[in-house]
Amino acid sequence: MWELYFVLSILIVLFSVLPKIPSTYWVFRVPDFGKIQVFVIAVLTFGFGFFLEKDLTWKIFQGILLLLIIYHGIVLIKYTPLYLIKDHKPSDKASKPLQFISANVYQFNTDFKQFINLINHCKPDVFLTMESNGDWENAFKVLEKDYPFQHKVTLENTYGMHFYSKLEISESKTHFFVADDIPSIEAHLKTTDGFEFVFFGVHPPPPSPTEEKTSKERDGDLLSTAKRVKEIHKPVIVVGDFNNVAWSKSSVLFRKTSELLDPRIGHAFVSTFHAKYRFFRFPIDLMFHSEEIFIDTLKTLDNFGSDHLPVYCKFKIDHVNDDQEERIDSADAEEKAEAEEMIEEGKKEDGERDAIVTE
């Protein structure tokens, strides 16, 4: 019993301390993904400790666990309804409700029909796919009648992206901010009732032992997107598989640099990966938006065979109501300099990715 308690306690401490070390190497960045799981295990281990012999060692371990529970709880509570924030509503001059779906389809998932049925059932105004290659693009042809506006970046390296829209695309472009095989999509849209906004789709590479050894390209790509957002004077939505969690240092820096809002704060984690394992599921498919965007619904949808759950969002655009401006955090001079440094490090990093990836 003591052995189990000791091992769990050491692992909890390790997974809590590693993300605080300022290194981009994957060993230090990946543990941040599991903060929810670490918190839950810490609570269970703390409770389990009361069934053990209560000596000085027990007091030390219980004290450490309690401190870590409080630490993780303070961070995580922001992404639950327990964190009270003012719920701002759009005015009667807002746009009609709009919907989008964002989905990492998993390049090697061949259940195209299930995803197409999802789109036909939900009927979003726009949808974004990641890891979509030539096979997925061919499968999407049956949707092109309903989604006549498209922006396609067809790659076979698990970083392909496709954007389909019922709304008019007045302008669109593909960015390769830090590497020539990692795209981001920027699409300028106009609604049927005359509202304009910009939709960004992102999918930077994750830090992991099997992919990128560091988070440099991921962080550089995301912060390059944040800089680009600041140049745009329209309502903005940034969505995709960030391969990052909202509470990580680079995500917070992204939010401050872009001056966008995180709709998860005060509402829900919206965990998406891994789709098949509920307890080992992390919120890495993120969304950020400008103050003119008012979120009605943000949730995951049913699995369609991918390793990610799709994200569904319903929102309105309101140019009149500026109530959400109070929730914007801006980067200070030191944070701006740090963002620039991370962008340069991302550009210098030489990711070793194959042009064609097979399962």
C-alpha positions in Angstrom: 0.0 0.0 0.0 2.8 2.4 1.0 4.7 1.6 -2.2 1.8 2.5 -4.4 1.2 5.7 -2.5 4.9 6.6 -2.8 5.1 5.9 -6.5 1.9 7.8 -7.3 3.1 10.8 -5.2 6.5 10.9 -6.9 4.8 10.8 -10.3 2.4 13.6 -9.4 5.3 15.8 -8.2 7.3 15.0 -11.4 4.4 15.7 -13.8 3.7 19.0 -11.8 7.3 20.2 -11.8 8.5 19.3 -15.3 6.2 21.9 -17.2 7.7 24.7 -15.0 11.2 24.0 -16.4 11.8 26.6 -19.2 12.8 24.1 -21.8 11.2 23.4 -25.2 12.2 19.7 -25.2 9.1 17.5 -25.4 9.8 15.8 -22.0 9.1 19.2 -20.3 6.2 20.3 -22.5 4.1 17.1 -22.8 3.2 16.8 -19.1 1.3 20.1 -19.3 -1.3 18.3 -21.4 -2.2 16.0 -18.6 -2.9 18.6 -15.9 -6.6 17.4 -15.5 -5.5 13.8 -15.1 -2.7 14.8 -12.7 -5.2 16.8 -10.6 -7.7 13.8 -10.4 -4.9 11.3 -9.5 -3.6 13.7 -6.9 -7.0 14.0 -5.3 -7.4 10.2 -5.3 -4.0 9.6 -3.9 -4.5 12.2 -1.2 -7.7 10.5 -0.2 -6.0 7.1 -0.3 -3.3 8.4 2.0 -5.8 8.6 4.9 -5.9 4.8 5.0 -2.2 4.5 5.7 -0.1 4.8 8.8 0.1 8.5 9.8 3.8 9.2 10.6 6.1 12.2 9.7 6.7 10.9 6.2 2.9 10.6 5.7 2.5 14.2 6.8 5.1 15.5 4.4 3.7 13.6 1.4 0.1 14.6 2.3 1.2 18.2 2.6 2.9 18.2 -0.8 -0.1 16.5 -2.4 -2.5 19.1 -0.9 -0.3 22.0 -2.2 -0.3 20.5 -5.7 -4.1 19.9 -5.6 -4.5 23.6 -4.8 -2.0 24.6 -7.4 -3.6 22.6 -10.2 -7.1 23.4 -9.0 -6.4 27.2 -9.3 -5.4 26.8 -12.9 -8.1 24.3 -14.0 -11.0 26.0 -12.3 -10.8 28.8 -14.8 -12.0 26.4 -17.5 -15.1 25.3 -15.6 -18.5 26.9 -14.8 -17.2 27.3 -11.2 -15.1 30.2 -12.4 -17.6 33.0 -12.5 -17.4 35.4 -15.3 -19.9 37.8 -16.7 -21.8 36.2 -19.6 -22.1 38.9 -22.2 -24.9 38.6 -24.8 -25.0 40.0 -28.3 -27.3 42.9 -29.1 -30.3 42.8 -31.4 -28.1 44.2 -34.1 -25.9 41.1 -34.2 -25.6 38.8 -37.2 -27.7 35.7 -37.7 -26.3 32.6 -35.9 -23.4 31.1 -37.6 -21.9 27.6 -37.1 -18.6 25.9 -37.8 -17.1 22.5 -37.3 -13.4 21.9 -36.9 -12.1 18.4 -37.1 -8.7 16.6 -37.3 -10.0 13.7 -39.4 -6.8 11.6 -38.9 -5.2 11.1 -42.3 -5.4 7.2 -42.2 -9.1 7.2 -41.2 -11.0 5.9 -44.3 -14.5 6.2 -42.9 -15.2 9.2 -45.1 -19.0 8.6 -45.1 -19.3 9.0 -41.4 -17.7 12.4 -41.4 -19.8 13.5 -44.5 -22.9 12.3 -42.7 -21.9 14.5 -39.7 -21.6 17.6 -42.0 -24.9 16.8 -43.7 -26.6 16.4 -40.3 -25.2 19.5 -38.6 -25.1 21.7 -41.7 -22.5 24.1 -40.5 -21.9 27.3 -42.4 -18.2 26.5 -42.7 -16.0 23.5 -41.7 -12.3 23.0 -41.4 -10.5 19.7 -41.6 -6.9 18.9 -40.6 -4.8 15.9 -41.7 -6.9 15.8 -44.8 -5.0 14.4 -47.8 -5.9 13.6 -51.4 -8.2 10.8 -50.5 -10.2 13.0 -48.1 -10.3 15.8 -50.8 -11.9 13.3 -53.2 -14.4 12.3 -50.6 -15.4 15.9 -50.0 -16.5 16.4 -53.6 -20.0 15.3 -52.7 -20.2 18.4 -50.4 -19.0 21.0 -52.9 -22.5 21.8 -54.2 -23.5 22.9 -50.7 -20.1 24.4 -50.0 -19.2 26.2 -53.2 -16.4 28.2 -51.6 -13.2 26.3 -50.7 -9.6 26.6 -49.8 -7.6 23.5 -50.1 -4.0 22.6 -49.0 -3.7 19.0 -49.9 -0.7 17.3 -48.3 0.2 13.7 -47.5 2.4 14.5 -44.5 -0.6 14.6 -42.0 -0.6 18.4 -42.2 -3.0 18.9 -45.1 -6.0 21.3 -44.5 -9.3 21.9 -46.2 -11.7 24.7 -45.6 -15.3 24.6 -47.0 -17.8 27.4 -46.8 -21.4 28.3 -47.7 -20.4 31.9 -47.1 -18.6 33.9 -49.7 -14.8 33.9 -49.4 -13.6 37.3 -50.6 -10.0 36.4 -50.0 -8.0 33.5 -48.8 -4.4 32.5 -48.5 -2.1 29.8 -47.2 0.6 30.8 -44.7 3.8 28.8 -44.1 4.9 30.8 -41.0 7.8 28.6 -39.8 8.1 25.7 -42.2 7.2 25.1 -45.9 5.3 21.9 -45.0 3.2 23.3 -42.1 0.3 25.4 -43.5 -2.2 27.7 -41.9 -5.3 29.0 -43.6 -6.6 32.5 -43.6 -10.0 33.1 -45.1 -11.9 36.3 -45.3 -15.7 35.7 -45.2 -18.9 37.6 -45.7 -22.2 36.5 -44.3 -25.5 36.8 -46.2 -26.6 39.6 -43.8 -23.5 41.7 -44.6 -21.1 40.8 -41.7 -17.4 40.2 -42.4 -15.0 38.2 -40.4 -11.7 36.2 -40.8 -11.3 32.5 -40.1 -7.9 31.1 -39.3 -7.2 27.3 -39.4 -4.0 26.2 -37.6 -2.3 22.8 -37.1 1.3 23.1 -35.8 3.4 20.0 -35.1 3.3 18.6 -31.5 6.3 18.2 -29.3 6.6 14.4 -28.8 9.1 11.6 -28.9 7.8 10.4 -32.2 7.4 13.8 -34.0 9.1 17.0 -33.1 11.6 16.8 -30.2 10.9 20.4 -29.1 7.9 22.7 -29.1 9.8 25.4 -31.1 8.0 25.0 -34.4 4.6 24.7 -32.7 5.1 27.8 -30.6 6.6 29.8 -33.4 3.7 28.9 -35.7 1.1 29.9 -33.2 2.7 33.2 -32.3 3.2 34.0 -35.9 -0.6 33.6 -36.3 -1.1 35.8 -33.3 1.0 38.5 -34.9 -0.9 38.2 -38.2 -4.2 38.5 -36.3 -3.1 41.8 -34.8 -2.7 43.2 -38.3 -6.4 42.5 -39.2 -9.1 45.0 -38.3 -12.1 42.6 -38.6 -13.7 40.1 -36.3 -11.4 37.0 -36.1 -11.7 33.4 -35.2 -8.6 31.1 -34.8 -9.4 27.4 -34.6 -7.7 24.1 -35.1 -5.6 21.4 -33.6 -3.2 23.5 -31.6 -1.3 20.5 -30.2 -1.4 22.6 -27.1 -3.5 23.2 -24.0 -5.1 26.5 -23.1 -3.2 26.9 -19.8 0.3 26.4 -21.2 2.7 29.3 -21.3 2.7 29.5 -25.1 -1.1 29.4 -25.3 -1.4 32.2 -22.8 1.2 34.1 -24.7 -0.7 33.5 -28.0 -3.9 34.8 -26.3 -2.2 38.0 -25.0 -0.2 38.6 -28.3 -3.3 38.2 -30.5 -5.6 40.0 -27.9 -8.2 37.3 -28.5 -10.6 35.7 -26.0 -10.6 32.0 -24.9 -14.3 30.9 -24.8 -13.3 27.9 -22.6 -12.7 30.3 -19.6 -15.6 30.1 -17.3 -17.3 27.3 -19.3 -15.7 24.0 -20.1 -12.5 22.1 -21.0 -14.0 20.8 -24.3 -11.5 17.9 -24.4 -10.9 16.3 -27.8 -7.9 13.9 -27.9 -7.8 11.0 -27.6 -11.3 10.3 -28.9 -11.3 6.6 -27.8 -10.0 7.1 -24.2 -12.2 9.3 -22.1 -9.9 9.5 -19.1 -6.8 10.1 -21.2 -8.4 12.9 -23.1 -6.8 16.4 -23.5 -8.3 19.7 -24.7 -5.8 20.4 -27.6 -8.3 21.4 -30.3 -8.6 25.1 -29.3 -10.5 28.2 -30.4 -9.8 31.9 -29.8 -11.9 34.8 -31.0 -12.0 38.6 -31.0 -14.4 40.6 -28.9 -17.0 41.0 -31.7 -17.6 37.3 -31.7 -20.2 36.1 -29.2 -20.2 32.3 -28.5 -23.5 30.6 -28.0 -22.3 27.0 -28.0 -18.9 25.3 -28.0 -18.8 21.6 -27.6 -17.5 18.3 -29.0 -19.5 16.1 -31.3 -19.6 12.3 -31.7 -16.5 10.5 -32.9 -16.5 9.7 -36.6 -13.5 7.3 -36.6 -10.7 9.8 -36.0 -8.4 10.0 -32.9 -9.8 13.6 -32.3 -13.4 14.5 -31.5 -14.8 17.3 -33.8 -15.5 20.7 -32.3 -18.8 22.4 -33.0 -19.3 26.2 -32.4 -22.4 28.4 -32.8 -21.8 32.1 -32.6 -22.9 35.6 -33.7 -21.0 38.7 -34.8 -21.8 42.0 -33.1 -20.0 45.3 -34.0 -22.2 47.3 -31.6 -21.7 45.5 -28.3 -18.2 46.1 -26.8 -18.9 44.5 -23.4 -16.3 41.7 -24.0 -13.5 44.2 -24.4 -13.0 44.0 -20.6 -11.9 40.4 -20.9 -8.9 41.1 -23.2 -5.4 40.6 -21.9 -2.6 42.3 -23.7 1.0 41.3 -23.8 3.5 43.6 -22.1 6.9 44.6 -23.6 8.7 41.6 -22.1 6.0 39.2 -23.4 6.1 40.7 -26.9 9.9 40.3 -27.0 9.5 36.7 -25.8 7.0 36.1 -28.6 9.4 37.4 -31.2 12.2 35.2 -29.9 9.9 32.1 -30.0 8.9 33.0 -33.6 12.6 33.2 -34.7 13.4 29.9 -32.9 10.5 28.3 -34.7 11.8 29.4 -38.1 15.3 28.2 -37.3 14.1 24.8 -36.2 14.6 22.1 -38.9 11.7 19.7 -38.5 12.4 16.3 -40.0 9.1 15.4 -41.6 8.5 13.1 -44.6 6.6 14.6 -47.5 4.5 11.4 -47.6 3.6 9.7 -44.3 2.2 6.2 -44.3 0.5 4.6 -41.3 
